[in-house]
Amino acid sequence: MSESIATLKRKPSLDHDSPMPSSGPPSPSADDQGEAKVKRVRTTAEHVSKSKTVNKLIATLNVSQLVNLISTLVESHPSLAEEIGNIVPRPTVLSVEALLSSLETKLQNAFPYTKWGPGRDDYSFNRVKPALDELVETLVDYTNHFTSPPEFPATSFAFLHIATEFGHRLPVWDNAAHNEHKTDLYRTLAEYWIKAIQDASSKLEDGKIYGQKTVQEWAEHLEHHNIKSQGRFTSAIEEFKSKLGWIIGIQPSYPNYINSAAGSPATN
């Protein structure tokens, strides 16, 4: 009897071979870890699959549809505007020339053709006005872009030459009131020519040097446009003579800052 009581009262000894009780949550089993990994892989695969699907859908869009898509996204999520602006490549003279050519073709295709060719009456004007407005608006927008910092004068004058050629090709209408598109565009382009001339001149003051051949080409283009437009760029030509003419010998007086840099007195 005493032996049984002693046995009952004896404290249990520690069994080093038995597992220690856990104080935290049970560790996930190998099966649980495997299932979690499979879920991660499946989620990643689904994300990649959706991305590929979106890429394929976007690849089927034309330029107009793509522009509408991005515009809609920006309207819904305005914060995207800055991010998109940072990653979109800057337009080049060649890329914008191609865009303007496509808009010019769109304008030509909008004409109601007759056996005498595209009409120039009021009916024809109303038919093509949306395409005409789009071409002129786009042309002005990009002219402003290419004559603003950080564009260099060479780029500005190159685009102005192209833009003005597009202006020359705008249709002339039977109704003089409809020709305001062309008249207003000439006026706007002349202002941008003057802006580019003044910018080029200011860079001379900062030490920029232009070759005579380059400046001569700018002068010839401007004179060509003035003749073709019947004098619409006369003010730009006068500004050119005043600010840059001395480089190619059509203005005898050097600007004061050139004489000062050379250490010689200003010539009046």
ABEGO torsion letter per residue (X at the ends): XAAAAAAAABBBBBBAABBBBBABBBBBBAAAAAAAAAAAAAAAAAAAAAAAAAAAAAAABBAAAAAAAAAAAAAABAAAAAAAAAABBBBBAAAAAAAAAAAAAAAAAABBBBAAEBBABAAAAAAAAAAAAAAAAAAAAAAAAAABOABBAAAAAAAAAAAAAAAAABBBBABAAAAAAAAAAAAAAAAAAAAAAAAAAAAAAAGBBBBAAAAAAAAAAAAAAAAAAGGAAAAAAAAAAAAAAAAAGABABBBAAAAAAAGBBBBX
